[in-house]
Amino acid sequence: MIRITGGKIYDPASGINGEVRDLCIEGGKFVSSVIGGRTIDATGMIIFPGGVDVHTHVAGGSINFARAMTPE
């Protein structure tokens, strides 16, 4: 059980556009509330439920690896 508090939630599927709310998760699913469990303070942060960050840095510290991964 996890409660994320104080963050701005953006959830287009639910029509929530930057409202400061709590987000509760139980058993890997979003629920209306939880009792007990872990609390995460997200004050000043953005919460994007179900969002996946696809940004990545393949090369890490070595540019040569990145060159090997890109097509000619």
Order of alpha helices (4+ residues) and beta strands (2+ residues): beta-beta-beta-beta-beta-alpha
